[in-house]
Amino acid sequence: TNRQEQLLLRSLGLSERPRPAGSLQPRRHVPSALWRMFRRAEKLQALESQPCMVSEYGVRGNIVRYIQDQGRMVSGWSSSCQACLEKHLFFNMSILQPVEMLSLAHLEIKLHWKPLSPVQLLQGSQAISASLYKVIRSTLNGTNPKVNRRLLLSQSVQLQPESTSITMDLTAVAESWRKPGSNYGLILELLPLGPHPEEFFLFYPGNSLPLEQDFTFPLVQASLVAVSLNPNRCRSRQRR
Amino acid sequence: SAIHIPVTPSNVCKARRLYISFKDVGWQDWVIAPQGFMANYCHGECPFPLSESLNGTNHAILQTLVHSLDPENTPQPCCVPIRLSSISMLYYDNNDNVVLQHYQDMVVDECGC
């Protein structure tokens, strides 16, 4: 049975039976967008109108992955930027098989914010500057980390209470990460804007707000939606 | 588990119901959805003469003719899937990423000779 299972898993594009964290950790939430795509695919299966298209993104593909960020908070108040927060973002692209063709990589960063003071609550939103850098190479101790970064995005964002999103097409960057030894991830730099940014005590190291006991979800939550096509499992439609 | 549906007048080539439950094969810890799917399979004979309901290929008709003349050396045509459809699966990978994958040719819709 094991041999047969191995053969079947291989035909499904899996080298082995996946071993998720299981009962040791709470299961990762399934994004609602993926559920919607799954339900839609179930309805369309009988039609097979465009079997290797992901119509939600308008690209060719038969695999959609929500790749988790494995990066960590660099520091609450980094040395390179006194009043900002830096978060390292890392998406393991080696999970894609070499045969797969990456059609789309879409970065989504969710910033969860809860006003900490009545003034902030009244203001309703808070502006921050968000910069996203690609890390080109690893930084040696004592050297300026900014030398090894390339700016990808810089924009000001109005933080809304509870949640705000930043999205970006990262297809070309994610494709470059597939080359072994070339994925150093991204750096997200968040700088509060306004006359007194130091009073805007928004971010803490460790991804959580220690002052708020009920505030348990992460402040910076990033995921990379990767759509890829395995051409070996996408035959062309038969001519009639 | 296979459910055999009696076919009249004889056991001719036809798609049979086969439900595959991911729990039965022990995949419930990583497959999120679906819980299972109607995979089906083909079973039955391709007797002479092949009727239109058996979805025989021209080759199968010729092979049936030759089989009737030389049954020792030429077998009857096989009952095989002629139309398959796909399923989509949602699952966790080793890194706990959620993956949606589309698999072609997983469901036997129709069989023929």
Boltz contact constraints between the chains, C-beta under 6 A:
constraints:
  - contact:
      token1: [A, 18]
      token2: [B, 30]
      max_distance: 6.0
  - contact:
      token1: [A, 18]
      token2: [B, 93]
      max_distance: 6.0
  - contact:
      token1: [A, 18]
      token2: [B, 94]
      max_distance: 6.0
  - contact:
      token1: [A, 19]
      token2: [B, 94]
      max_distance: 6.0
  - contact:
      token1: [A, 20]
      token2: [B, 30]
      max_distance: 6.0
  - contact:
      token1: [A, 20]
      token2: [B, 92]
      max_distance: 6.0
  - contact:
      token1: [A, 20]
      token2: [B, 96]
      max_distance: 6.0
  - contact:
      token1: [A, 21]
      token2: [B, 96]
      max_distance: 6.0
  - contact:
      token1: [A, 22]
      token2: [B, 29]
      max_distance: 6.0
  - contact:
      token1: [A, 28]
      token2: [B, 96]
      max_distance: 6.0
  - contact:
      token1: [A, 30]
      token2: [B, 98]
      max_distance: 6.0
  - contact:
      token1: [A, 34]
      token2: [B, 98]
      max_distance: 6.0
  - contact:
      token1: [A, 34]
      token2: [B, 100]
      max_distance: 6.0
  - contact:
      token1: [A, 37]
      token2: [B, 100]
      max_distance: 6.0
  - contact:
      token1: [A, 38]
      token2: [B, 88]
      max_distance: 6.0
  - contact:
      token1: [A, 38]
      token2: [B, 90]
      max_distance: 6.0
  - contact:
      token1: [A, 38]
      token2: [B, 100]
      max_distance: 6.0
  - contact:
      token1: [A, 41]
      token2: [B, 88]
      max_distance: 6.0
  - contact:
      token1: [A, 45]
      token2: [B, 85]
      max_distance: 6.0
  - contact:
      token1: [A, 45]
      token2: [B, 86]
      max_distance: 6.0
  - contact:
      token1: [A, 62]
      token2: [B, 102]
      max_distance: 6.0
  - contact:
      token1: [A, 63]
      token2: [B, 101]
      max_distance: 6.0
  - contact:
      token1: [A, 64]
      token2: [B, 100]
      max_distance: 6.0
  - contact:
      token1: [A, 65]
      token2: [B, 97]
      max_distance: 6.0
  - contact:
      token1: [A, 65]
      token2: [B, 99]
      max_distance: 6.0
  - contact:
      token1: [A, 66]
      token2: [B, 97]
      max_distance: 6.0
  - contact:
      token1: [A, 66]
      token2: [B, 98]
      max_distance: 6.0
  - contact:
      token1: [A, 67]
      token2: [B, 97]
      max_distance: 6.0
  - contact:
      token1: [A, 68]
      token2: [B, 97]
      max_distance: 6.0
